[in-house]
């Protein structure tokens, strides 16, 4: 009987610890987004190529990660995937077209190569602080954070987008940042 109690206690502890590290519960911070980036690299490989990547927050289910990704750009085949409550689902297969004489990888980005989720998480934190300091807006939460990569493949035009909302809903505050972290636009 004593052994059963210890085993049950260990199982409950493990379940609690597992849930606290889940992707859906990661905070909208540099550290939280780094953990999400690591999950993406585990799933698709450290050298995967992306055309879309977003993290949406929903109060009832947590983070939803959406990606369009391939491990082989030259195949012209990509998959659109969502990670919700730590379960991956593939929404569709995509075949892309690129102009003749160009490489598919030129129209995609890799994580850790000029673009990172840790930087995006840092910019979420920076945006929350800016709203608090300059607009006197407290208690905002992430609505969506994404990497906007231009269709023409011009890396210099890639941007980080951060949308925040008050916890109780209302106005959306949209921040656009250059890859170097420079604020390009704040709209609300």
C-alpha positions as CSV (number, residue, x, y, z in Angstrom):
1,X,0.0,0.0,0.0
2,X,2.8,2.4,0.9
3,X,4.5,1.6,-2.4
4,X,1.3,2.5,-4.3
5,X,1.0,5.8,-2.5
6,X,4.7,6.7,-3.4
7,X,4.1,5.6,-7.0
8,X,0.9,7.8,-7.2
9,X,2.7,10.8,-5.7
10,X,5.6,10.4,-8.2
11,X,3.1,10.1,-11.2
12,X,1.3,13.2,-10.1
13,X,4.5,15.2,-9.6
14,X,5.7,14.1,-13.1
15,X,2.4,15.1,-14.6
16,X,2.6,18.6,-13.0
17,X,6.2,19.1,-14.1
18,X,5.4,17.9,-17.6
19,X,2.5,20.4,-18.0
20,X,4.5,23.3,-16.7
21,X,7.0,22.9,-19.5
22,X,4.4,22.4,-22.2
23,X,4.6,24.6,-25.3
24,X,1.1,25.8,-24.8
25,X,2.0,27.2,-21.4
26,X,5.2,29.0,-22.3
27,X,5.3,32.7,-21.3
28,X,5.5,35.3,-24.0
29,X,9.1,36.1,-23.1
30,X,12.5,35.6,-24.6
31,X,12.9,32.4,-22.5
32,X,9.4,31.1,-23.4
33,X,9.9,31.7,-27.1
34,X,13.3,30.1,-27.0
35,X,11.7,27.0,-25.6
36,X,9.2,27.1,-28.5
37,X,12.0,27.5,-31.0
38,X,13.6,24.4,-29.5
39,X,10.4,22.4,-29.9
40,X,10.3,23.5,-33.6
41,X,13.9,22.4,-34.1
42,X,13.1,19.1,-32.5
43,X,10.1,18.5,-34.7
44,X,11.4,19.8,-38.1
45,X,15.2,19.8,-37.6
46,X,17.6,22.6,-36.9
47,X,18.0,23.3,-40.6
48,X,14.3,23.6,-41.5
49,X,13.1,26.4,-43.8
50,X,10.0,28.5,-43.0
51,X,7.8,30.9,-45.0
52,X,5.3,31.5,-42.1
53,X,5.6,31.3,-38.4
54,X,3.2,32.7,-35.7
55,X,2.4,32.2,-32.1
56,X,-1.1,33.0,-31.1
57,X,-2.3,33.1,-27.5
58,X,-5.7,31.9,-26.5
59,X,-6.6,32.3,-22.8
60,X,-8.5,29.0,-22.6
61,X,-5.9,26.8,-24.5
62,X,-2.6,28.7,-24.3
63,X,-0.2,29.1,-27.2
64,X,-1.0,28.0,-30.7
65,X,2.1,27.7,-32.9
66,X,1.5,27.8,-36.7
67,X,4.2,27.2,-39.3
68,X,4.6,26.6,-43.0
69,X,7.8,24.5,-43.1
70,X,10.1,22.2,-45.2
71,X,13.3,20.4,-44.6
72,X,14.1,20.3,-48.3
73,X,13.4,23.7,-50.1
74,X,14.4,22.3,-53.5
75,X,11.5,19.9,-53.3
76,X,9.1,22.8,-53.6
77,X,6.9,21.0,-51.0
78,X,6.0,22.5,-47.7
79,X,3.7,21.5,-44.9
80,X,1.4,23.7,-42.9
81,X,1.3,22.6,-39.3
82,X,-0.2,23.8,-36.0
83,X,0.9,22.9,-32.5
84,X,-2.1,23.2,-30.1
85,X,-2.0,21.9,-26.5
86,X,1.3,20.1,-27.4
87,X,-0.3,18.1,-30.2
88,X,0.9,18.6,-33.8
89,X,-1.6,18.5,-36.7
90,X,-0.8,19.0,-40.3
91,X,-3.4,21.2,-42.0
92,X,-2.2,20.8,-45.6
93,X,0.6,20.1,-48.0
94,X,1.7,23.0,-50.1
95,X,3.5,23.1,-53.4
96,X,5.3,26.4,-54.0
97,X,6.5,28.1,-57.2
98,X,9.5,30.3,-57.5
99,X,10.7,32.4,-60.5
100,X,13.0,30.6,-63.0
101,X,16.7,30.9,-62.1
102,X,16.1,31.4,-58.4
103,X,16.5,29.0,-55.5
104,X,13.4,28.2,-53.3
105,X,15.5,28.7,-50.1
106,X,15.9,32.4,-51.2
107,X,12.2,32.9,-50.3
108,X,12.4,31.2,-46.9
109,X,14.0,31.8,-43.6
110,X,15.7,29.6,-41.0
111,X,15.5,30.0,-37.2
112,X,18.8,31.1,-35.7
113,X,20.0,32.5,-39.0
114,X,19.2,36.3,-38.6
115,X,15.7,35.4,-37.3
116,X,15.0,33.9,-33.9
117,X,12.1,33.3,-31.7
118,X,14.1,34.5,-28.7
119,X,14.4,37.9,-30.3
120,X,10.6,37.9,-31.0
121,X,10.0,37.0,-27.3
122,X,12.3,39.8,-26.3
123,X,10.3,42.2,-28.5
124,X,7.0,41.1,-26.9
125,X,8.5,41.9,-23.5
126,X,9.7,45.3,-24.8
127,X,6.3,46.1,-26.3
128,X,4.5,45.3,-23.0
129,X,7.0,47.6,-21.2
130,X,6.5,50.3,-23.7
131,X,2.7,50.2,-23.3
132,X,3.1,50.4,-19.5
133,X,5.6,53.2,-19.5
134,X,4.4,55.4,-22.3
135,X,0.6,54.7,-22.6
136,X,0.0,53.7,-18.9
137,X,-1.6,50.4,-20.1
138,X,-1.2,47.6,-17.7
139,X,-2.2,43.9,-17.9
140,X,-1.9,43.3,-21.6
141,X,-1.4,39.8,-23.1
142,X,-0.1,38.5,-26.3
143,X,-2.6,38.2,-29.1
144,X,-0.2,37.1,-31.8
145,X,3.5,37.3,-32.5
146,X,4.8,36.4,-35.9
147,X,7.6,36.7,-38.4
148,X,6.6,38.5,-41.6
149,X,8.8,37.4,-44.4
150,X,8.3,39.1,-47.8
151,X,7.2,37.1,-50.8
152,X,10.0,38.4,-52.8
153,X,12.6,36.9,-50.4
154,X,14.2,40.3,-49.5
155,X,15.5,39.5,-46.1
156,X,16.0,43.2,-45.4
157,X,12.2,43.6,-45.5
158,X,11.5,40.8,-43.0
159,X,9.8,42.0,-39.8
160,X,8.7,40.9,-36.4
161,X,5.0,41.6,-35.6
162,X,3.7,41.8,-32.1
163,X,0.0,42.3,-31.3
164,X,-1.0,42.8,-27.7
165,X,-4.5,43.3,-26.1
166,X,-5.7,44.1,-22.6
167,X,-6.5,41.0,-20.6
168,X,-10.2,41.8,-20.8
169,X,-10.2,42.5,-24.5
170,X,-10.5,45.7,-26.4
171,X,-8.0,47.7,-28.4
172,X,-5.2,45.8,-30.2
173,X,-1.8,47.4,-30.0
174,X,0.3,46.4,-33.1
175,X,4.0,46.7,-33.1
176,X,6.2,46.2,-36.2
177,X,9.9,45.7,-35.7
178,X,12.9,45.4,-38.1
179,X,15.0,42.3,-37.6
180,X,17.5,44.4,-35.6
181,X,14.8,45.2,-33.1
182,X,14.1,48.8,-34.3
183,X,10.5,49.8,-33.8
184,X,9.1,50.6,-37.3
185,X,5.5,51.3,-36.4
186,X,3.0,51.2,-33.5
187,X,-0.6,51.2,-34.3
188,X,-3.8,51.0,-32.1
